[in-house]
Amino acid sequence: MATTSIVGTRATRVEAAEKVTGELQYASDLSLPHMLYAKVLRSPHAHARIKGIDTARARAYPGVVAVITAEDVPNLGRDVTSRGRAVLAPGEALFYGQPVAAVAATDLSAAEEALDLIRIEYEELPAVIDPAEAMRPGSPRVRAPLHEVDRSEEQEHATIDASGEEKQEANPNISQHLVFSRGDVEQGFAEADLVMEHAWRSSMVHQGYIETHNTLVDYDITGQFTVWSSNRGIFPLRAELGRILGVPETRIRVVGVEPGGAFGSKITPLTEGIAATLARITRRPVKLTMSRSEDLKAAIPAPQAIVELKTGARKDGTLTAIQAKVIFDAGAFPGGPLLAGCSLIGGYYRWPNLHIDGFEVLTNKVSVGALRAPGTPQVTFAIESQMDMMAEALGLDPMDFRLKNAVAQGDLLPNNRQYPRIGLRECLERVKESALWQRRSQRLPNRGIGVAVGGWLGGMQPAGATMTLNLDGTVSVQVGSVDVTGVNTSFTQIAAEALGLPLSSIRVRTGDSSSAPYAGQSGGSKTLRTVGRAIQLAAADMLEQMTRIAAEKLEAAPGDLEATEGKIRVKGSPEKAIGFDLMATLTTSMGGGYSPIVGRGSAASPPQAPGFTCQAVEVQVDPDTGALTVLDSVCAQDVGFAVNPMLVEGQIQGGVAQSLAIGFTEELQFDEQGVLRNPSLLDYRMPTALDLPRIQALIVEVPSTDPLYGVRGVGEPPIVAGAAAIANAVAQATGARVAQVPATAERILRAMGKL
């Protein structure tokens, strides 16, 4: 790669000052004159028929301007298989917390009080809460049969070139069945010296963002909707709202607002459809914000998973076969991360014989969505726990066992596509050399160090960007992507590097859906690779225009010119130059003979660039109480090329923190009736700084084939391996194997035979 001076450096985040001073506005900060406040009445049952709704008393309450039910959403009946388009429950509540009615009032208190005045007659129906129970013949039906299924959210995160064979199921509770197969697994097990079978469970978890789902919608006299939302994609949201409202997309303007955290969520519109419907009915701005309890009850958490796994290996550690049954609990609407989970449970190691059955199963629980690298922490917990058990049974070092079998360029995914160049083995080697792993042999009492690998195949999507040369010689960059992780800082670096300008001369802004160039959801570890490449191409277009003008003015050949230090100059003759500010004057002055400089870049989907990680974790377990303390952690991640190493390290550390939380604290708990038992942060246990260890981030750079500096997606791989690493560390500390995460004190004691 050519020498760079701005990309690859630790530039400070461009929005840092706005955030720490509170000047940055989120959707929850916004308000408009004459704004109404909306609140939602939610089902108290996991499954019930709605026999009648009486809203008369609520409508008459002082301050109430409108009350809506499913009958007020005109397009609702056409698609109730999509959670985003099922704005209000149409005749049947499918999960505890599902929206049934909504109120808009002049103040929040009036809206909340009016909810208590709505009378709903329910007929409770059998609720199916466990996915394994839902799969059994004769199980009660979770919901009416499905027709077309919306899988846009899964596709926003993972774009996989080829999927497995999809099979039809007679059981209506099974919404998808995928099969991946190669070789002969029975022959593979016959050739193995060790065959191991085990079942693994992981729990439903919330993404844990600071700002809850919220939306402000204005509806004007021309029939135009303007939307400010915590959603992460202005163009996908515009398309979804068009379907919900039954209007052309051109009548909807979505303004890009930075969300206060997302971590995979905030793709499915949960508040937008209700707010927009109320705004249209009342002809006034409407704001709808979910409370923390509502968000925990009725957002789109990561799914529960059950994995039944059978693996075989020879005495020397060579793997022979894998057979897996992967079950994802999708909740009441389809859309679980089945494809990604099935692809990666058999995607870390070389398996000559492979058979994977994946099932997406409906239950009467809240529908699920994405949490960074959706589907992979769950399956990784299973395969990486089993890899450790196999290594121990064979008398092999767990790190060397993984190194022997880890995939590399040319090896096969379960869909039989070859991997491009990847850095999984390099990540394993970096962690093996770390001080944390080196002290594993000390075997201190009640302490253990575990390791696990993880990865993410990444999303792919076209994107565009524009650049405008301003009169003062600075450059404005407009994108259609929402800045969720500080990616606008990396965009600034890419533009500055391409144009030969200092960072202070570049301004990157997210536009709105009526003016910004297209971009997809900010998710799937694809935003830097897609929009960043479009910025690079827009810069090349801008320079080409400027070079033509400079060549004429300087009487030089275009090939003899270069852009550096805010000038277009003749190579080797720095005194012969035209500054960007003068170039702006030449192209914008009255009667000028040149067109304004506007660079445009459009990038098709880039080549797939999977990213891998290896994590090691040290824990201590109290043998009497089962209490687990995480003492230390290290994570090596292949990022291809770190455009901003400081941001990359932050992404890795944040992902590891969430992965550890999946491993030892976080879990949405439902009772037998499907009611969430812990709908507050007092009971839903997110770790704090006091619970987390030092997290050492090791950047590995194995360049991909991506034309943008060989980068790979960064945000999702670091969340994948932590839960498995914790379980493996607990096994070393206690000699007992926890088969379900989070590894709570109760589960640890039970595994130790003390309960």
C-alpha positions in Angstrom: 0.0 0.0 0.0 1.2 3.5 -0.8 2.6 5.7 2.1 -0.1 7.6 3.9 0.1 10.6 6.3 -3.5 11.0 7.6 -5.2 7.6 7.4 -3.6 5.3 9.8 -3.2 8.0 12.5 -4.9 8.4 15.8 -7.1 11.4 14.9 -9.5 12.8 17.5 -13.2 12.1 16.9 -14.6 15.1 15.0 -17.8 15.1 17.1 -16.0 14.6 20.5 -16.3 18.2 21.7 -20.0 18.3 20.9 -20.7 15.1 22.8 -18.8 15.9 25.9 -20.3 19.4 26.1 -23.8 18.2 25.4 -24.2 20.3 22.3 -24.8 17.3 20.0 -28.5 16.8 19.6 -30.1 13.3 19.6 -33.7 12.6 18.5 -34.7 12.6 22.1 -33.5 16.2 22.5 -35.7 17.6 19.7 -39.0 19.3 20.0 -41.3 21.4 17.8 -44.0 24.0 18.4 -47.5 22.6 19.2 -45.9 19.1 19.6 -48.0 16.3 21.0 -46.6 13.5 23.2 -47.5 9.9 22.4 -47.7 6.9 24.6 -48.5 3.2 23.8 -50.7 0.7 25.5 -49.1 -2.7 25.4 -50.5 -6.2 25.8 -50.3 -7.7 29.3 -50.4 -11.2 27.8 -48.0 -13.2 25.7 -50.8 -14.5 23.5 -54.4 -13.3 23.4 -57.2 -12.5 21.0 -58.3 -8.9 21.2 -62.1 -9.1 21.3 -62.9 -5.4 21.8 -61.3 -2.0 22.5 -63.2 0.8 24.1 -61.3 4.2 23.7 -64.2 6.5 24.5 -63.1 7.6 28.0 -59.5 8.1 26.8 -60.6 10.2 23.9 -62.6 12.4 26.3 -59.7 12.9 28.7 -58.5 16.5 29.0 -55.4 17.1 26.8 -56.0 14.0 24.6 -56.0 14.8 20.9 -56.1 11.3 19.3 -56.3 7.7 20.2 -55.5 5.0 17.6 -55.9 1.3 17.3 -55.0 -1.1 14.4 -58.0 0.1 12.5 -56.4 3.5 12.1 -53.3 2.1 10.3 -54.6 1.5 6.7 -51.9 -0.8 5.4 -51.6 -2.9 8.5 -53.7 -5.8 7.2 -51.5 -6.3 4.2 -48.4 -7.4 6.1 -48.5 -8.6 9.7 -45.5 -10.9 9.3 -43.1 -8.0 9.6 -42.6 -6.5 13.1 -41.9 -3.1 11.7 -45.1 -3.0 9.6 -47.3 -4.6 12.3 -47.5 -1.1 13.9 -50.4 -2.1 16.3 -51.7 -5.6 17.1 -54.5 -6.3 14.6 -56.9 -8.6 16.5 -54.3 -10.8 18.2 -51.5 -10.0 20.6 -48.5 -12.2 20.0 -46.1 -11.2 22.8 -46.1 -9.5 26.1 -45.5 -5.8 25.5 -46.8 -5.7 22.0 -48.4 -2.3 21.1 -52.2 -2.5 21.0 -53.3 1.2 21.1 -51.6 4.6 21.2 -52.5 8.1 22.5 -51.4 11.5 21.5 -51.9 14.4 24.0 -50.7 17.9 24.7 -48.5 16.7 27.6 -46.9 13.5 28.6 -48.8 13.1 31.8 -52.1 13.3 30.0 -51.0 10.7 27.5 -49.9 8.3 30.2 -53.1 8.8 32.3 -55.3 8.3 29.2 -53.8 4.8 28.7 -55.4 3.7 31.9 -58.8 4.7 30.5 -58.6 2.4 27.5 -60.6 -0.8 28.0 -59.5 -3.9 26.1 -61.3 -7.3 26.3 -58.8 -10.1 25.8 -59.3 -13.9 25.4 -56.1 -15.5 26.5 -54.6 -18.1 24.1 -52.0 -20.8 24.7 -48.5 -19.2 24.8 -45.4 -21.1 23.6 -42.3 -19.7 25.3 -39.6 -22.3 24.7 -38.4 -22.8 21.1 -37.7 -26.5 21.7 -41.3 -26.9 22.8 -42.5 -24.9 19.8 -40.8 -27.4 17.5 -42.6 -30.4 18.9 -45.4 -32.0 17.0 -48.8 -30.9 18.4 -47.4 -27.7 20.0 -49.9 -24.9 20.1 -49.6 -22.5 17.1 -47.7 -19.4 18.0 -49.5 -17.3 15.4 -51.4 -17.4 12.1 -49.6 -19.0 9.2 -46.9 -16.8 7.5 -46.8 -15.8 3.9 -44.1 -13.5 2.7 -41.3 -13.0 5.3 -39.3 -9.8 5.6 -35.6 -10.6 6.2 -34.3 -7.1 5.4 -32.8 -6.6 8.8 -30.7 -9.8 8.7 -29.5 -8.8 5.2 -28.5 -5.3 6.3 -25.9 -7.0 8.6 -24.8 -10.0 6.7 -24.5 -10.3 2.9 -23.5 -13.9 2.3 -22.8 -14.9 -1.3 -24.6 -18.2 -1.1 -26.9 -19.8 1.5 -27.7 -23.3 2.4 -30.6 -25.4 1.1 -33.9 -24.1 2.4 -36.4 -26.7 3.3 -40.2 -26.5 3.9 -41.6 -27.4 7.3 -45.0 -28.7 8.1 -44.8 -27.2 11.6 -46.1 -23.6 11.4 -43.9 -22.6 14.3 -40.8 -23.2 12.3 -40.4 -20.2 10.0 -37.1 -21.2 8.3 -35.1 -24.4 8.0 -31.6 -24.1 6.4 -29.3 -27.0 5.6 -25.6 -26.9 4.9 -23.9 -30.1 4.0 -20.7 -31.5 2.5 -18.9 -34.8 2.6 -20.1 -37.7 4.7 -20.5 -36.9 8.4 -21.1 -40.6 9.4 -17.9 -41.6 7.7 -16.1 -38.7 9.4 -17.3 -39.8 12.8 -16.2 -43.4 12.0 -12.7 -42.1 11.2 -12.5 -40.2 14.4 -10.7 -41.3 17.6 -12.8 -38.9 19.6 -16.5 -38.2 19.1 -18.2 -35.7 21.4 -21.8 -34.6 21.7 -23.1 -31.8 23.8 -26.0 -29.3 24.0 -25.5 -25.6 24.6 -27.9 -22.7 25.4 -27.5 -18.9 25.3 -30.0 -16.4 26.5 -31.9 -13.5 25.0 -30.1 -10.2 25.7 -30.7 -6.5 25.1 -28.3 -4.3 23.2 -27.9 -1.9 26.2 -27.9 1.4 24.3 -28.2 4.7 26.3 -30.9 6.4 24.2 -34.1 4.3 23.9 -36.1 4.1 20.6 -37.7 7.5 19.9 -39.2 9.5 17.0 -40.4 12.9 16.2 -42.7 13.3 13.1 -44.0 16.5 11.6 -46.8 16.4 9.0 -47.5 19.6 7.1 -50.3 20.9 5.0 -48.8 19.6 1.8 -48.9 16.0 3.0 -45.2 15.9 3.6 -43.8 13.9 6.5 -40.5 15.0 8.2 -39.0 12.4 10.5 -36.3 12.6 13.1 -35.5 9.2 14.6 -33.0 7.2 16.5 -33.1 4.8 13.5 -29.7 4.0 11.8 -30.7 4.2 8.2 -32.5 7.2 6.6 -33.2 5.5 3.3 -34.4 2.1 4.6 -36.5 3.9 7.1 -38.1 6.1 4.4 -38.9 3.0 2.4 -40.5 1.2 5.4 -42.6 4.2 6.4 -43.8 4.5 2.8 -45.1 1.0 3.0 -46.7 1.5 6.5 -48.3 4.8 5.6 -49.2 3.9 2.0 -47.6 7.0 0.5 -44.8 7.5 -2.0 -41.3 7.7 -0.5 -41.0 11.2 -2.0 -43.5 12.4 0.6 -41.3 11.3 3.4 -38.1 13.2 4.5 -36.0 11.4 7.0 -33.4 13.6 8.7 -30.2 11.9 9.8 -29.8 12.1 13.5 -27.0 10.4 15.4 -28.5 7.7 17.7 -27.4 7.5 21.3 -26.1 4.0 20.8 -27.5 1.1 18.8 -25.2 -2.0 18.8 -27.1 -3.7 16.0 -30.6 -2.4 17.1 -32.6 0.5 15.8 -33.2 -0.9 12.3 -36.7 -2.1 12.6 -39.1 0.9 13.0 -40.8 0.5 16.4 -41.9 4.1 17.1 -41.8 5.7 13.7 -45.1 4.1 12.3 -47.1 5.0 15.4 -45.8 8.6 15.6 -46.3 9.2 11.8 -49.9 7.8 11.9 -50.7 10.1 14.9 -49.1 13.1 13.2 -51.2 12.5 10.0 -54.4 12.2 12.0 -53.8 15.2 14.3 -52.0 17.4 11.7 -49.5 18.2 14.5 -45.9 17.1 15.3 -45.9 14.0 17.4 -43.1 12.7 19.6 -42.9 9.1 20.8 -40.2 7.9 23.2 -40.0 4.5 24.7 -39.3 4.3 28.4 -36.4 2.1 29.6 -38.9 -0.5 30.7 -40.8 -0.4 27.4 -37.5 -0.8 25.5 -36.5 -3.8 27.6 -40.0 -5.4 27.1 -40.7 -4.6 23.5 -37.6 -3.6 21.4 -35.8 -6.2 19.4 -33.2 -8.0 21.6 -30.8 -10.6 20.4 -32.2 -14.1 20.3 -32.0 -17.1 22.6 -30.3 -20.0 20.9 -30.1 -23.8 21.4 -27.2 -25.7 19.8 -26.9 -29.5 19.7 -23.4 -30.3 18.6 -21.5 -33.4 17.6 -17.9 -33.3 16.6 -15.1 -35.7 15.8 -11.3 -35.6 15.7 -8.3 -37.9 15.4 -5.7 -38.4 18.1 -3.3 -35.9 16.4 -6.0 -33.2 16.6 -7.2 -33.3 13.0 -10.9 -32.6 12.8 -13.0 -35.1 10.9 -16.7 -34.1 11.1 -19.2 -31.7 12.6 -22.9 -32.1 12.9 -25.0 -29.3 14.3 -28.6 -28.5 15.0 -28.9 -24.7 15.5 -32.2 -23.3 16.9 -32.8 -19.6 17.1 -35.8 -18.3 19.0 -37.1 -15.5 16.7 -40.0 -14.5 19.0 -43.3 -13.7 17.5 -42.1 -12.5 14.1 -39.5 -14.1 11.7 -36.2 -12.4 11.2 -33.6 -14.3 13.3 -29.9 -14.4 12.3 -30.1 -18.0 11.1 -27.9 -17.7 8.0 -25.0 -16.0 9.8 -25.1 -18.4 12.7 -25.1 -21.5 10.5 -22.4 -20.1 8.3 -20.0 -19.4 11.2 -20.6 -22.4 13.5 -18.9 -24.4 10.8 -16.8 -21.6 9.5 -13.9 -21.2 11.9 -12.2 -24.5 11.3 -11.5 -27.0 8.5 -14.3 -29.6 8.5 -14.0 -32.1 5.7 -17.4 -33.5 6.6 -20.2 -31.2 7.7 -23.9 -31.2 8.2 -25.7 -28.2 9.8 -29.4 -28.0 10.3 -30.6 -24.5 11.2 -34.1 -23.7 12.5 -35.7 -20.3 13.0 -38.5 -20.9 15.5 -41.4 -18.7 16.4 -42.5 -18.3 20.1 -44.8 -15.9 21.9 -41.9 -13.7 23.0 -40.8 -10.3 21.8 -39.4 -10.5 18.2 -35.7 -10.4 17.9 -33.2 -8.3 16.0 -29.5 -7.8 15.8 -26.8 -7.4 18.4 -23.4 -6.8 16.9 -22.5 -9.8 14.7 -26.1 -11.2 15.1 -26.3 -14.9 15.7 -22.5 -15.5 16.1 -21.9 -15.1 19.8 -24.5 -17.8 20.4 -23.1 -20.4 18.0 -19.5 -19.4 18.9 -20.2 -20.2 22.6 -21.2 -23.7 21.5 -18.4 -24.5 19.1 -15.6 -22.9 21.1 -16.7 -24.6 24.3 -16.7 -27.9 22.5 -13.3 -27.2 20.9 -11.9 -26.7 24.4 -13.5 -29.9 25.7 -12.0 -31.9 22.7 -8.6 -30.4 23.2 -8.7 -31.5 26.9 -9.9 -35.0 26.0 -7.1 -35.4 23.4 -4.5 -34.0 25.8 -3.7 -31.1 23.5 -3.1 -27.4 24.2 -6.3 -25.5 23.3 -4.4 -22.8 21.4 -2.4 -25.2 19.4 -5.5 -27.3 18.7 -7.1 -24.2 17.2 -4.1 -23.2 15.2 -3.8 -26.6 13.7 -7.4 -26.5 12.3 -8.1 -22.8 11.8 -9.3 -21.7 8.4 -7.1 -19.6 6.0 -7.4 -18.4 2.5 -8.9 -21.0 0.2 -10.6 -23.0 2.9 -14.3 -23.5 2.7 -17.2 -22.0 4.4 -20.2 -24.2 5.1 -21.8 -23.0 1.8 -18.6 -24.3 0.0 -17.4 -20.9 -1.0 -13.7 -20.2 -0.5 -12.4 -17.8 2.0 -10.5 -14.8 0.6 -7.4 -13.7 2.4 -8.1 -13.7 6.2 -6.1 -13.3 9.4 -7.6 -15.8 11.9 -4.3 -17.6 12.4 -2.4 -14.3 12.9 -4.9 -13.4 15.6 -4.4 -16.7 17.4 -0.6 -16.2 17.2 -0.8 -12.7 18.7 -2.9 -13.9 21.7 -0.6 -16.9 22.2 2.3 -14.5 22.6 0.4 -12.2 25.0 1.4 -12.0 28.7 -2.1 -13.1 29.7 -1.9 -16.4 27.8 1.7 -17.0 28.8 0.7 -17.1 32.5 -2.0 -19.7 31.8 0.3 -22.5 32.9 0.6 -21.1 36.5 -2.8 -22.7 37.4 -3.5 -20.5 40.5 -6.3 -21.8 42.8 -9.9 -20.9 41.6 -8.5 -19.0 38.6 -8.7 -19.9 35.0 -7.7 -18.5 31.6 -9.8 -19.4 28.5 -9.5 -18.7 24.9 -12.0 -18.5 22.0 -12.0 -17.3 18.4 -14.8 -15.4 16.6 -15.5 -13.8 13.3 -17.9 -11.9 11.1 -18.4 -12.2 7.3 -19.6 -8.7 6.9 -22.2 -6.9 4.9 -22.0 -5.4 1.4 -24.1 -2.7 -0.1 -23.7 0.1 -2.7 -23.2 3.7 -1.5 -22.6 7.2 -2.7 -21.0 10.4 -1.5 -20.6 14.0 -2.8 -18.0 16.7 -2.1 -18.3 20.4 -2.7 -15.4 22.9 -2.8 -16.2 25.9 -0.7 -15.1 29.5 -1.3 -12.6 29.4 1.5 -10.9 26.3 0.1 -12.4 23.9 2.5 -14.4 20.9 1.4 -17.9 19.8 2.5 -18.6 16.0 2.3 -22.2 14.8 2.3 -23.1 11.2 3.0 -26.3 9.3 3.6 -25.0 7.1 6.4 -25.8 7.8 10.1 -22.7 8.2 12.3 -23.1 5.5 15.0 -19.5 4.8 16.0 -17.5 7.8 15.0 -17.1 6.7 11.4 -17.4 10.3 10.2 -14.0 10.8 11.7 -12.6 8.1 9.5 -14.4 9.6 6.5 -12.7 12.9 7.3 -9.4 11.2 7.3 -10.1 9.4 4.0 -11.1 12.7 2.3 -8.2 14.6 3.7 -5.7 11.9 2.6 -7.2 11.8 -0.9 -7.3 15.6 -1.4 -4.0 16.5 0.3 -5.8 18.7 2.8 -5.5 18.9 6.6 -8.3 17.4 8.7 -9.5 20.9 9.7 -10.4 21.6 6.0 -12.9 18.7 5.7 -16.4 18.8 7.1 -18.5 15.5 6.8 -22.2 15.7 7.4 -25.1 13.3 7.1 -27.8 14.7 4.9 -31.4 13.9 4.8 -33.2 11.5 2.5 -34.3 14.3 0.1 -30.8 15.4 -0.6 -28.1 13.0 0.6 -26.5 10.3 -1.7 -27.7 6.8 -1.0 -26.4 4.7 1.8 -27.8 1.7 3.6 -28.2 1.1 7.3 -25.1 1.9 9.4 -24.5 -1.7 10.4 -23.0 -5.0 9.4 -19.5 -3.7 9.7 -19.9 -2.3 6.2 -20.2 1.5 6.5 -16.6 2.4 6.4 -16.0 0.0 3.4 -19.0 1.2 1.4 -19.4 4.9 2.1 -15.6 5.4 2.6 -14.9 4.0 -0.8 -17.6 6.4 -2.3 -15.8 9.3 -0.6 -12.5 8.2 -2.0 -14.0 8.1 -5.5 -15.7 11.5 -5.0 -12.3 12.9 -4.1 -10.8 11.5 -7.2 -13.6 13.1 -9.2 -13.0 16.4 -7.6 -9.3 16.3 -8.2 -9.8 15.4 -11.8 -11.9 18.5 -12.3 -9.4 20.7 -10.4 -6.4 19.2 -12.2 -7.9 20.1 -15.6 -8.3 23.7 -14.6 -4.9 23.9 -13.0 -3.2 22.3 -16.0 -4.7 25.1 -18.2 -3.8 27.9 -15.8 -0.3 26.6 -15.0 0.4 25.5 -18.5 1.3 22.0 -17.4 0.3 18.5 -18.3 -2.3 17.0 -15.9 0.1 14.1 -15.1 2.7 16.5 -13.8 0.4 17.9 -11.1 -0.2 16.8 -7.5 -2.6 17.8 -4.7 -0.9 18.6 -1.5 -1.1 21.1 1.4 -4.3 22.6 0.0 -2.9 23.3 -3.5 -2.7 21.8 -6.9 1.0 22.2 -7.9 3.5 21.1 -10.4 5.6 18.2 -9.1 9.1 19.4 -8.3 8.1 23.1 -8.7 6.1 24.0 -5.6 6.1 27.7 -6.5 3.8 26.8 -9.5 0.6 26.2 -7.7 -3.1 27.1 -7.4 -4.6 27.0 -3.9 -8.0 25.4 -3.3 -9.3 28.8 -2.3 -8.3 30.3 -5.6 -9.7 27.3 -7.4 -13.0 27.9 -5.6 -12.9 31.6 -6.8 -12.2 30.5 -10.4 -15.2 28.2 -10.4 -17.8 30.3 -8.6 -17.0 33.9 -9.5 -19.4 36.1 -11.5 -18.9 35.4 -15.2 -16.4 32.7 -14.4 -15.5 30.3 -17.1 -15.4 27.1 -15.1 -18.1 25.0 -13.4 -18.3 24.7 -9.6 -16.3 21.9 -8.3 -18.6 19.1 -7.0 -17.1 15.6 -6.7 -19.4 12.6 -6.9 -18.5 9.0 -6.0 -20.6 5.9 -6.2 -19.4 2.5 -5.1 -20.9 -0.9 -5.9 -20.8 -3.6 -3.2 -17.2 -4.2 -2.3 -15.7 -7.7 -2.2 -16.4 -9.7 1.0 -13.7 -9.1 3.6 -14.4 -11.3 6.7 -12.8 -10.2 10.0 -11.7 -12.5 12.7 -10.7 -12.2 16.3 -9.2 -14.2 19.2 -9.9 -13.4 22.8 -8.4 -14.7 26.0 -10.0 -14.0 29.4 -8.9 -14.6 33.0 -11.5 -15.2 35.7 -11.7 -16.1 39.4 -14.5 -18.2 40.8 -15.5 -18.3 44.5 -15.9 -22.0 45.1 -18.4 -21.5 47.9 -20.8 -18.9 46.2 -20.0 -19.4 42.5 -19.4 -15.7 42.1 -17.4 -14.9 39.1 -14.9 -12.1 38.7 -13.3 -11.3 35.4 -9.7 -10.2 36.0 -8.1 -9.6 32.6 -8.8 -9.8 28.9 -6.9 -9.5 25.7 -8.3 -9.4 22.1 -6.4 -9.6 18.9 -8.5 -8.6 15.8 -7.6 -8.6 12.1 -8.9 -5.2 10.8 -7.1 -5.3 7.5 -5.9 -1.7 7.9 -6.7 0.6 10.8 -7.8 3.9 9.3 -7.8 5.3 12.8 -6.1 3.0 15.4 -7.7 4.9 18.3 -11.2 4.4 17.0 -10.4 0.7 16.2 -9.1 0.1 19.7 -12.3 1.7 21.1 -14.5 -0.5 18.9 -12.6 -3.6 20.0 -12.8 -2.7 23.7 -16.5 -1.9 23.5 -17.2 -5.2 21.7 -15.2 -7.2 24.2 -17.1 -5.5 27.1 -20.4 -6.6 25.5 -19.1 -10.1 24.8 -18.1 -10.5 28.4 -21.5 -9.3 29.5 -23.2 -11.9 27.4 -20.9 -14.4 29.1 -21.5 -13.6 32.8 -24.3 -11.1 33.5 -26.9 -10.2 30.9 -30.1 -12.2 30.4 -33.8 -11.3 29.7 -35.8 -13.6 31.9 -39.3 -14.7 31.1 -41.8 -16.6 33.3 -43.9 -19.5 32.1 -46.6 -17.1 30.8 -44.1 -15.2 28.7 -44.0 -12.1 30.9 -40.6 -10.4 31.2 -39.5 -10.7 34.8 -36.7 -8.1 34.7 -37.8 -5.0 32.7 -35.6 -2.5 34.4 -31.9 -1.9 34.8 -32.2 -2.7 38.5 -32.9 -6.3 37.5 -31.4 -6.6 34.0 -27.8 -6.8 35.0 -25.6 -4.8 32.7 -21.9 -4.8 33.9 -20.4 -1.5 35.0 -16.8 -0.3 35.0 -16.5 -2.0 38.3 -17.3 -5.4 36.8 -15.0 -5.2 33.8 -11.3 -5.8 33.6 -8.6 -4.1 31.6 -9.2 -4.9 28.0 -6.1 -5.0 25.9 -6.7 -4.5 22.2 -4.2 -6.0 19.7 -4.6 -4.7 16.2 -3.7 -7.2 13.5 -3.5 -5.9 9.9 -3.8 -8.6 7.2 -5.0 -6.5 4.2 -8.1 -7.6 2.5 -8.8 -7.2 -1.2 -10.9 -4.1 -0.5 -9.8 -1.2 -2.7 -10.1 1.1 0.3 -6.7 0.5 1.9 -7.5 -3.2 2.4 -9.8 -2.5 5.4 -12.1 -4.9 7.1 -15.2 -4.3 9.2 -14.3 -3.6 12.8 -17.4 -3.2 14.9 -18.8 -6.7 15.0 -16.0 -9.4 15.4 -15.0 -8.4 18.9 -18.4 -9.2 20.5 -18.3 -12.8 19.2 -15.8 -14.8 21.3 -16.0 -13.4 24.8 -18.8 -15.5 26.2 -17.1 -18.7 25.0 -13.8 -17.5 26.5 -15.4 -16.9 29.8 -17.0 -20.4 29.8 -13.6 -21.9 29.0 -11.9 -19.9 31.7 -14.5 -21.1 34.3 -13.9 -24.7 33.3 -10.2 -24.3 33.9 -10.9 -22.6 37.3 -13.4 -25.1 38.6 -13.1 -28.2 36.5 -16.8 -27.9 35.7 -18.4 -27.0 32.4 -21.2 -24.4 32.2 -23.5 -25.3 29.3 -25.5 -22.1 29.3 -24.6 -18.4 29.3 -24.6 -16.1 31.1 -22.4 -18.1 33.6 -24.3 -17.0 36.7 -23.3 -18.1 40.1 -26.2 -20.5 40.3 -25.2 -22.1 37.0 -21.6 -22.4 38.0 -22.6 -24.0 41.3 -24.9 -26.3 39.5 -22.2 -27.4 37.1 -19.9 -28.0 40.1 -22.5 -30.3 41.7 -23.1 -28.0 44.6 -26.8 -27.3 43.9 
